[in-house]
Amino acid sequence: MQYKKFVLSIGDDGAQEAELNRFLRGHRVLKMEQHFMEAEGL
């Protein structure tokens, strides 16, 4: 089984979200995780 990792930035112009949606339309999701990560120095 292969893994596909997606990272969506807060400042996304919609391209990352569109790529994720294309992937989800053609594949069955077995597991989903959600993490919030802060950038250092902010």
Secondary structure by P-SEA (a helix, b strand, c coil): cbbbbbbbcccccaaaaaaaaaaaacccccbbbbbbbbcccc
